[in-house]
C-alpha cells in the first residue's frame, strides 16, 4: 500500500476547511496509508514580522519539523498556501530526498490573486507569489483545480470539484406545511453571501399586504456580516419573519434543515467580481440532504434548467419573493412530498458530488 502525507498550513483554524480535510482523509484511507501533517507557523517578534514582508524573505513556517516527520513518502497531498522562497525550497528538498514522491497541490480557488491579495496590506505577499510560484513546476507534479484549466503556472492539472460524504448526512424529514415557505441559509456570513437581498425581498413582500404565503428566513451561523443583517431586520420590522441562530452542528442543525423547504446559496458574488459557477461545499450538503436551492450564482454540477435550482441575477437587485414562491409551488405540484424531493436530490448527490466520485481522479493519479 502506498504511503503519503496530507499537508496543510494551519488549516484546522476554519471549521469548514477542517471538515473538508476530514472527508478527504477518510476517502484517501480507503486506498492508501496516509497521515495528516501540519506545517506550523513559528512565533515571531514585531521586527521579524516586518522583515518578513520583504520580497525575498519567507513566512516563518516550521518546514524542518515537517521534513523530520516524513518517512519515505510516495505522495504528498497539499492545501495551497502563499508561495515564497522557503516554500519553494521545501518542495526542492522533498524531491532531492525522495525523487519518486508525487507532489500534488490543491488550489481551492483559481484564479486566486483577487481573493487572496485583494486588500491593500496584502501586496507584499502577492509580490512573493509572483516571484516564486512560476518556479514550482520544477518540483510539483500536479495542481488539483476546481476550474476548467488544464495547466496552471506550467503545471498539469487534475480537474475535479468539491464533494461531501453523502451517507454521513441525514436526508431532511417532515412534510410541507400549507401556505408556508421556510428559507434556510447556513454560512459563515461574509459579504459574498448577500443575504440582504433576501431580507429586502421579504420587506417588499410583506409591504404589499396581499401575503397569502407565510415566508420566513432562517439564518444559521456567525460571521462579519451577521450584525448588518440583524440591523436590517430590525430596521424593517421583520423580526417575526427572519430568525438568527449561532453556529449550530449535529442534531440541532439537522432539525433546522428538517424545518426548511428551500436553501439559500450565495447572492453576493458580484461584490468580489466573481461571475462564474460556484462549487461551495454547502451546496453539496444541500443536495445530499435533499433541499432545493435558490442562488444568484450558477452551481457547477447543476445544468441550466435543473428543476430544483432557482437562479436570480448576480447583482444587487432585490430577490422577488413571489418568484421564490412560484418555484416552490412548482416543486410541490410536481413531486408532492418532501421525501420524494429529498430522495431525488440525494441520488443526484451520490452520482455527482460524493467524495468517492470527486476524489477518483486524484486517487487514480497517485496509483
ChimeraX attribute file (.defattr): number of C-alpha atoms within 10 A of each C-alpha:
attribute: neighborCount
match mode: 1-to-1
recipient: residues
	/A:1	8
	/A:2	12
	/A:3	17
	/A:4	25
	/A:5	23
	/A:6	20
	/A:7	20
	/A:8	19
	/A:9	18
	/A:10	16
	/A:11	19
	/A:12	15
	/A:13	9
	/A:14	10
	/A:15	11
	/A:16	14
	/A:17	15
	/A:18	14
	/A:19	14
	/A:20	20
	/A:21	19
	/A:22	14
	/A:23	16
	/A:24	19
	/A:25	17
	/A:26	14
	/A:27	17
	/A:28	22
	/A:29	12
	/A:30	11
	/A:31	14
	/A:32	19
	/A:33	15
	/A:34	22
	/A:35	16
	/A:36	13
	/A:37	21
	/A:38	19
	/A:39	17
	/A:40	16
	/A:41	13
	/A:42	9
	/A:43	10
	/A:44	12
	/A:45	8
	/A:46	9
	/A:47	8
	/A:48	13
	/A:49	15
	/A:50	11
	/A:51	14
	/A:52	17
	/A:53	17
	/A:54	13
	/A:55	19
	/A:56	15
	/A:57	16
	/A:58	19
	/A:59	22
	/A:60	15
	/A:61	16
	/A:62	15
	/A:63	17
	/A:64	10
	/A:65	13
	/A:66	15
	/A:67	15
	/A:68	8
	/A:69	10
	/A:70	14
	/A:71	11
	/A:72	13
	/A:73	20
	/A:74	21
	/A:75	22
	/A:76	23
	/A:77	24
	/A:78	20
	/A:79	19
	/A:80	17
	/A:81	16
	/A:82	17
	/A:83	22
	/A:84	22
	/A:85	17
	/A:86	18
	/A:87	18
	/A:88	17
	/A:89	14
	/A:90	16
	/A:91	17
	/A:92	17
	/A:93	13
	/A:94	20
	/A:95	17
	/A:96	12
	/A:97	13
	/A:98	15
	/A:99	13
	/A:100	13
	/A:101	21
	/A:102	21
	/A:103	22
	/A:104	24
	/A:105	23
	/A:106	17
	/A:107	19
	/A:108	17
	/A:109	15
	/A:110	14
	/A:111	13
	/A:112	11
	/A:113	12
	/A:114	13
	/A:115	13
	/A:116	15
	/A:117	17
	/A:118	13
	/A:119	9
	/A:120	7
	/A:121	9
	/A:122	12
	/A:123	15
	/A:124	14
	/A:125	21
	/A:126	19
	/A:127	17
	/A:128	21
	/A:129	19
	/A:130	15
	/A:131	15
	/A:132	18
	/A:133	17
	/A:134	14
	/A:135	15
	/A:136	18
	/A:137	15
	/A:138	13
	/A:139	22
	/A:140	21
	/A:141	16
	/A:142	22
	/A:143	27
	/A:144	26
	/A:145	24
	/A:146	20
	/A:147	21
	/A:148	11
	/A:149	15
	/A:150	14
	/A:151	15
	/A:152	17
	/A:153	12
	/A:154	16
	/A:155	18
	/A:156	17
	/A:157	23
	/A:158	22
	/A:159	18
	/A:160	18
	/A:161	22
	/A:162	24
	/A:163	26
	/A:164	26
	/A:165	21
	/A:166	22
	/A:167	12
	/A:168	10
	/A:169	16
	/A:170	16
	/A:171	22
	/A:172	25
	/A:173	17
	/A:174	14
	/A:175	14
	/A:176	17
	/A:177	11
	/A:178	8
	/A:179	12
	/A:180	13
	/A:181	21
	/A:182	19
	/A:183	23
	/A:184	24
	/A:185	23
	/A:186	23
	/A:187	19
	/A:188	19
	/A:189	20
	/A:190	14
	/A:191	20
	/A:192	16
	/A:193	23
	/A:194	23
	/A:195	24
	/A:196	22
	/A:197	19
	/A:198	19
	/A:199	24
	/A:200	19
	/A:201	19
	/A:202	24
	/A:203	19
	/A:204	16
	/A:205	18
	/A:206	16
	/A:207	11
	/A:208	8
	/A:209	8
	/A:210	8
	/A:211	12
	/A:212	8
	/A:213	15
	/A:214	14
	/A:215	20
	/A:216	20
	/A:217	24
	/A:218	20
	/A:219	24
	/A:220	21
	/A:221	16
	/A:222	18
	/A:223	13
	/A:224	11
	/A:225	17
	/A:226	22
	/A:227	12
	/A:228	12
	/A:229	20
	/A:230	17
	/A:231	11
	/A:232	17
	/A:233	21
	/A:234	12
	/A:235	10
	/A:236	14
	/A:237	12
	/A:238	19
	/A:239	14
	/A:240	9
	/A:241	17
	/A:242	20
	/A:243	15
	/A:244	16
	/A:245	13
	/A:246	13
	/A:247	14
	/A:248	14
	/A:249	12
	/A:250	8
	/A:251	10
	/A:252	10
	/A:253	14
	/A:254	18
	/A:255	14
	/A:256	18
	/A:257	27
	/A:258	19
	/A:259	19
	/A:260	24
	/A:261	22
	/A:262	25
	/A:263	25
	/A:264	27
	/A:265	28
	/A:266	25
	/A:267	27
	/A:268	25
	/A:269	20
	/A:270	19
	/A:271	15
	/A:272	12
	/A:273	12
	/A:274	15
	/A:275	15
	/A:276	14
	/A:277	14
	/A:278	23
	/A:279	22
	/A:280	15
	/A:281	18
	/A:282	20
	/A:283	26
	/A:284	24
	/A:285	21
	/A:286	25
	/A:287	28
	/A:288	29
	/A:289	25
	/A:290	32
	/A:291	30
	/A:292	25
	/A:293	26
	/A:294	24
	/A:295	22
	/A:296	25
	/A:297	24
	/A:298	23
	/A:299	21
	/A:300	17
	/A:301	18
	/A:302	15
	/A:303	10
	/A:304	12
	/A:305	9
	/A:306	10
	/A:307	13
	/A:308	21
	/A:309	23
	/A:310	21
	/A:311	19
	/A:312	18
	/A:313	15
	/A:314	21
	/A:315	16
	/A:316	15
	/A:317	13
	/A:318	17
	/A:319	24
	/A:320	16
	/A:321	20
	/A:322	15
	/A:323	12
	/A:324	21
	/A:325	17
	/A:326	11
	/A:327	19
	/A:328	21
	/A:329	15
	/A:330	14
	/A:331	17
	/A:332	15
	/A:333	9
	/A:334	11
	/A:335	13
	/A:336	14
	/A:337	14
	/A:338	19
	/A:339	16
	/A:340	14
	/A:341	19
	/A:342	21
	/A:343	18
	/A:344	16
	/A:345	21
	/A:346	28
	/A:347	14
	/A:348	17
	/A:349	25
	/A:350	19
	/A:351	13
	/A:352	19
	/A:353	27
	/A:354	20
	/A:355	22
	/A:356	20
	/A:357	17
	/A:358	19
	/A:359	19
	/A:360	14
	/A:361	15
	/A:362	17
	/A:363	15
	/A:364	8
	/A:365	11
	/A:366	19
	/A:367	11
